[in-house]
Amino acid sequence: MADFGTAGKRTVRVFKAAAIVRFKQGEHLHFRLTVQGAEPIFTFGCADRSLLSEHEFAGHPKKVYEWDWGLAAGDIDNADDMYGVAMIFLTAVKYTLLLEHRNKDSKLIKVLKDIDYESQAPEDNFTEIIEILAE
């Protein structure tokens, strides 16, 4: 039986459902999404809106996408919210998400997610959610 969709497999190395982030003290989240397959289709967003999609990165399509969230005041809609990375398997067959909580100097505080998502079924999709609690 699939972990998600019709053929999806999810391999979890680290999973934290929520994080307390002190945005006012410069803490932020660092995302690294590594992709295997032809062309990734993904979006990072919250319950209200999409914040970033694959086509907004210079050099798209590529194998590694990295971004920081929470450094600029405009990044934060409602800090106490659910945020997620939605991945579509239409042309990509594997994504690896590494999500890190970092301090103002970009030094690691804690790994929040380290997960592989794989599917050979083009109709499959998955959204990995994290609840952010701002302090």
Secondary structure as GFF3:
##gff-version 3
##sequence-region A 1 135
A	DSSP	beta_strand	9	15	.	.	.	ID=ss1
A	DSSP	beta_strand	18	21	.	.	.	ID=ss2
A	DSSP	three_ten_helix	23	25	.	.	.	ID=ss3
A	DSSP	beta_strand	28	37	.	.	.	ID=ss4
A	DSSP	beta_strand	41	46	.	.	.	ID=ss5
A	DSSP	beta_strand	50	53	.	.	.	ID=ss6
A	DSSP	three_ten_helix	54	56	.	.	.	ID=ss7
A	DSSP	beta_strand	64	69	.	.	.	ID=ss8
A	DSSP	three_ten_helix	73	75	.	.	.	ID=ss9
A	DSSP	beta_strand	81	88	.	.	.	ID=ss10
A	DSSP	beta_strand	92	102	.	.	.	ID=ss11
A	DSSP	beta_strand	108	118	.	.	.	ID=ss12
A	DSSP	beta_strand	125	134	.	.	.	ID=ss13
###
